[in-house]
Amino acid sequence: MCVCQTMEVGKYGKNASRAGERGVLLEPFIHQVGGHSSMMRYDDHTVCKPLISREQRFYESLPPEMKEFTPEYKGVVSVCFEGDSDGYINLVAYPYVESEALEQDDMPERDQPRRKHSRRSLHRSSSVGEHKEERASLGSDNPESIQEAKSPKADLHIHSDVPFQMLDGNSSLSSEKISYNPWSLRCHKQQLSRMRSESKDRKLYKFLLLENVVHHFRFPCVLDLKMGTRQHGDDASEEKAARQMKKCEQSTSATLGVRVCGMQVYQLDTGHYLCRNKYYGRALSIEGFRSALGQYLHNGLELRKDLFEPILAKLRSLKAVLERQASYRFYSSSLLIIYDGKDNRAGMLAERRAEMRLKRVDSALPETLQDDTSTEPGRPGLPKIDVRMIDFAHSTFKGFRDDPTVHDGPDMGYVFGLESLITIMEQLREENQ
């Protein structure tokens, strides 16, 4: 049973109330660091992504003890898109009505049939007109425009107060500073191009609504890790399985059970995010993975030693939970590790030390900055962090959707990845005491 059949637009925040019954204008999620489907911002607390039926059912079937480590599932919305005469394309979400999208439920997205204009989509033009200043400039409805939509020069009207810089293959900073993670723009353009290539007419898509897990962080530092020694699902073709196995063999997925899929790290010394993508992660050796993890925990001035214990505690708790999930397999799932790049007194200390070095000041730090580094009530000395599993399109367990393959015991490939991550984190902690 879909929980969104009676959901009213406006339930999740200011975008909804601003758009009223005419729908919620979706915006690219600027903190997406990995994956291939475009994550869209629904409101401050909620993101959405193109619905894959297996993933939806998996979220609906999650064991209660896993919910602490996954985004909250909030239901489904219908999403329309169109290009206009000014060369803009818009994605707008409406309450999901089962009768409108029933035939799409268990079909791959690319195989879903074209839809005639629904009553809601006919009202989109007036809604979208009110938000023209926020639309993404991605071309009109001709093939040349679709190619143009892939251009990095496309003007997306999404902004962060903190600029992003991508590290290139030579580990030097690119000169361009932008106001969104470069990977989010890449995924957004590709998603729109796929949707537009399927039909020139208006069409309804189903999107999952999920908790925005970085909402509580002012300067979210995000590490996206592809977990497990195997990435292909049981239903993968031989060709796809071979491709995925090759990627695992040529990366730390085989040796560690985990590889870097993307990251962004706030730098206190420069005031911007450093970004890495999945291609960087695939090329890392075991030592390179260690270095990448160290870079993720470094704020540009010093290593965040205060993060070791809370992250390790979360990873150990997750490992214990997954070891109890007999028959579960989380193929191609990712793990997000999140902390705030500027959330505690330790960050203030680092900034003050940098200022003192620049000014050549030898005086002692004020006592008010020397004590308790905590910003989380009831947890003195520990900064706020989060660990979440995401992406369940290829996950399975005994009895799930009558899957023919049944696995025994817990997902030891995923558990192996957690063990490797815990070991490396402990080694970094010991080396930097």
Secondary structure, 3 states (H helix, E strand, C coil): CCCCCCCCCCCCCHHHHHHHHHCEECEECCCCCCCCCCCEEEECCEEEEECCHHHHHHHHCCCHHHHHHCCCEEEEEEEEEEECCCCEEEEEEEECCHHHHHHHCCCCHHHCCCCCCCCCHHHHHHHHHCCHHHCEECCCCCHHHHHHHCCCCCCCCCCCCCCEEEECCCCCECCCCECCCHHHHHHHHHHHHHHHHHCCCCCCEEEEEEECCCCCCCCEEEEEEEECCCCCCCCCCHHHHHHHHHHHHCCHHHHHCEEEEEEEEEECCCCEEEEECHHHHHCCCHHHHHHHHHHHCECCCCECHHHHHHHHHHHHHHHHHHHCCCCCEEECCEEEEEEECCCCHHHHHHHHHHHHHHHCCCCCCCHHHCCCCCCCCCCCCCCCEEEEEECCCEEECCCHHHCCCCCCCCCHHHHHHHHHHHHHHHHHHHHCC
